[in-house]
Amino acid sequence: MILITFGFASIAATTLAQSYGQGSVWIVQGVCWGLGLAIGLLASISLGSGGHINPALTVAFVAAGFLPMAEAPAYFAGQLLGGFASGVLIWCLHLPHWSKTEDPTVKLACFGTVPAIRSIWANLVAEIISFMFFVFGIFVILAAVPAENLVGMAFATGALLTAAYCATGGQTTCGYSVDLGPRLAHQVLPISGKGSSDWAYSWVPVLGPILGGLIATLLAGLLGLV
């Protein structure tokens, strides 16, 4: 919930009509996603879940042997509920701005991944490559940062997400498998002039990161990082 609220709320703040942040630069969104991840990781780890706030990363950790397969469904359920809750919060944060924003695609982008140029297979490749770098970077951080240095690990991972978002998210903003919950919130909430929730595209930011994470896990295994 923390990660997605920071991330998608930053998209809302920089794109919705008459927002003070409207038109802010791309780096603003990237920094917010990164800080949201860092704080979300610390919250998750302190509560004992091991920092699993991304379903595609959970799949990668199962493949790497860090998490038993039987535990994954509970994480997926928590991630989906957290994402839905963040969608509700984002809607509440910007209540007067939905009716002032004419483009329904801009509104959807505050809840789920919207490609800059819709080209399904190109979008899928972008998601795969982006998440591959992200997950490989996580394995590097886990190998390089002492396990007891939770703050250092969390903020290094947040910085990694900022870099991945800004460098590789220009085609799709890189959904990283976190937008199913907020997209569901977009579907059910009474958002003025919201248009379609575009479920026909929703599988791309789910499958792409899963495949990218599995490739990264394979590479990390070959290099002895896991």
Disulfide bonds with the S-S distance in Angstrom:
none
